[in-house]
Amino acid sequence: MNALYSLFAVFALVVIALVGAGAAGMEQLFGLYIPWLAIAVFLVGFVAKVIGWAKSPVPFRIPTTAGQMKSHDWIRHDKYDNPATAGQTFVRMALEVLLFRSLFRNLTAQRFGSAQDGVDVKIRYASAKWLWLFALIFHYSFLVVFIRHWRLFLDPVPSALLALEYADTFLQIGAPALYMSGAALALGVSLLLLRRFVVPQVRYISQPADYFPLFLILGVALSGILMRYWAKTDIMAVKEVTMALFSLNPAVHIEGIGVVFFVHVFLVSCLIAYLPFSKLMHMGGVFLSPTRNLPNDSRARYHRNPWNDPNVKAHSYAAYEDEFREKMIEAGLPVEKTLEEAAKTEAQ
Amino acid sequence: MAWNVKPEELLQYDYKVPQKNWMDVPPEFKPGTWCYPAKPEILEYLNKATKGDFPHIREWVPTDVDWKLPEDWRERIKKGFRERLDKYRSFKVFMDVCVRCGACADKCHFYIGGGDPKNMPVLRAELLRSIYRGEFTLAGKILGRLAGARKLEEDVVKEWFLYFYQCTECRRCSLFCPYGIDTAEITMMARELLHLVGCNINWILEPASNSNRTGNHMGIQPHAYYGMMEFMCDDIEEITGVKVNCPVNEKGHEVLFITPSGDIFADPGTYTYMGYLMLFHEIGLDYTWSTYASEGGNFGLFTSDRMMKKLNAKMYAEAKRLGVKYIIGGECGHMWRVLNQYMDTMNGPADFLETPVSPITGTRFESAAGTSMIHITEFTSDLMKHGKLKLDPSRNDDKIVTFHDSCNPARAMGLLDEPRYVIQNVCNNFVEMPEDTIREKTFCCAGGSGLNTDEFMEMRMRGGIGRGNALRHVQQKNGVNTLATICAIDRATLPPLANYWAPGVEVYGVHELVANALVMTGEKPREVDLRQEPLPGME
């Protein structure tokens, strides 16, 4: 059901674009004003969210240590799984952000045998790198697709971008040559979707908010692919629009571009406007996670908690001795005050 | 009522998920899956000692329909929630960034051994997140369930009580999370929120209250504590012929030694305690014990940051009063999470102490320059590396040993190779359990974070399946009969666990094994080990 709601929502967005930019002829609105609004919402929303996070302090250093700490010289230190310095922490974060280090560790617990086996039941832990692989395919192809699109906003197109395009069409399949990143993006999203449908536990925890972005990104990818290979679109006219978009020039007159373009742009607009209010904010949050971005050095260096309450104090030794003094003296334990001294203080 | 479900019965579960949306599945309080609420007299004491941190004291039981929550319980929780979002970036980020990828799902020992989907860490956190969305986000308020949000109802509080006291804060899931979302952090927040409406458990708060008053969680008074130590010294003399020194509450020594009080109170921890006495005597350490700070563990960690700080503050206070240079901490799990990640921040800077230097080897412990507190296995491994101990590992030859990494030294510190080095110096037969069940991937004993109580035995044995099964594996494959550990809660929880899942394996503290092998100056020929059982070849 959750998946269906999300699918319908994305269909509805497609219909809005088809009707709005196609039948109703509101190309200007869908080509310029909505994208501008979306970018504004994204920028404000993203910054507000990150500032919101940053406003809350990190009172304690709570890294999850994933290897041997820095100890004696003769014990090998797992520098990047249990960093002791800022530099080592940077490497840990880079491994996390660029290579999804934690997901790479993934295991699946499998139970073999029946209940009748009792204590001889077998539980094994198999390596499970599928999620890691799907995530890597998805994120990196999305990144390449994103960078490739900068050719639409830059004039002249930088040579690095041309090189990227060349590499991306390396296989030379079809004409125009297939961008591998586009295909990989559609594949990656599909695999992540499939996983949510197929694995019962993952299906059980999945919400509309999990399916919606996947369908939305799939819609973005498919409309883009459709535009390039089938519903051929006038690329020069498109570039005119995109340049106007980025030069904030509303004067440009939009005409002669197929409706698929507006569907594509509208879905992208929805995606970026939705991002700051969704779980997609993990792209910002991953940098702020205190279990990953701090060195394990809180025994070596003092770390201040801004809201540390000085009024929280230990039950004092004096109060402790007052309660147990007699028994302590009887047992031969040293005390601060003899019984006479204590009596005198009490009398005062 | 003794719990006696056989493994064959306990194993009758699967990982099937219900048809209903999890929000429509009400919490069910079956015996063995929840802990008894805190006793009113305990709460009265704590509430007074903390000037009001434990409000709404009453008699209640989780199986009651009416939990007698305070009139304004919704407001209390909402306000508390908001305050904690503003105090902890971790909490705020963790409420926002989960993508529900499910990588954490089968990492939780309670899920692996019970199959209840709400024990998947992702869903455990959603119990809070759904309220966060429903009460604090616009989308959640408008779209409701479509945005994964729900309203704060009494059943939600019941569900929190059930599942946040079915989490041992072991952080195994956090290791696998691509964003490092830490369920321990979320569980701590949830437990703090539950305190605001008077829902908490006795097995945590009675120890916390004892620690505050008597200095240790067992509630042992100073004269009795000292008496127990003298009793141990007599045992040591009987076994070794050496009368060890027993300095307590003495001023002017170099080192203060603090260890969990569970080890003075109950077997097999007592043997580890004797091990410390023997080791320190043998090397002539200039040190003292303390009865005021006679608890290494900190049940405040399972209660609230304020309680944790209050209990922890005794360590520095006592170090200052006694005028020591630094502190050595004994074998304990969560104690070391507090010492490594919280102590200096809460109660430091400890500028009246010095960077620890081993008086025997001269090694400077730079990594503890701030807290001035070192772990006993850091200290002992250094002694061994420098050849300062005379050891006869053959005295442990009847043992085939494996090592259980405790959650907190593993995942909140990274103390992995020091205890292994110590064990391998005193035992000839050491084997590891399968690699996915040790070191940073270690399994919890399923009784951590204050859940090691008997009424919770069913969940403990379910959650113990990860460790138990790995232990059974090496028991069958390598003939392992000894499970070594550096945690006092482990020494309480692992014996029943081993007895259940790998019968025949005995639980030892690392320093008990050390003391067995330790050749002491002037000792008589040893015939028995610390448990007064014949040494190999002396049967």
Interface residues (C-beta under 8 A of the other chain):
Chain A: Y5 K49 G52 W53 A54 K55 S56 P57 V58 P59 F60 R61 I62 P63 T64 T65 A66 G67 Q68 M69 K70 S71 H72 W74 I75 R76 D78 D81 N82 A84 E96 F100 S102 L103 R105 N106 L107 T108 A109 R111 S114 A115 Q116 D117 G118 V119 D120 V121 K122 I123 Y125 L131 A135 V199 P200 Q201 V202 R203 Y204 I205 S206 Q207 P208 A209 D210 F277 K279 M281 H282 G285 V286 L288 S289 P290 T291 R292 N296 D297 S298 R299 A300 R301 Y302 H303 R304 N305 W307 N308 D309 V312 K313 A314 H315 S316 Y317 Y320 E321 E323 F324 K327 M328 E330 A331 G332 L333 P334
Chain B: K6 P7 E8 E9 L11 Q12 Y15 K16 V17 P18 W22 A49 L85 D86 K87 Y88 R89 S90 F91 K92 V93 F94 D96 V97 C98 V99 R100 C101 G102 A103 A105 D106 K107 I112 P117 M120 V122 L123 E126 T137 L138 A139 L146 A147 G148 R171 S174 L175 F176 C177 P178 Y179 G180 I181 D182 E185 N212 R213 T214 G215 Q221 P222 H223 Y226 G227 V248 N249 E250 K251 T291 Y292 D305 R306 K309 K310 L311 A313 K314 A317 E318 R321 L339 N340 Q341 Y342 D344 T345 M346 G348 P349 T363 E366 S367 A368 A369 G370 T371 M373 E378 S381 D382 K385 A410 R411 A412 M413 G414 L415 L416 D417 E418 Y421 P434 D436 T437 R439 E440 K441 I465 G466 G468 N469 R472 Y500 W501 A502 P503
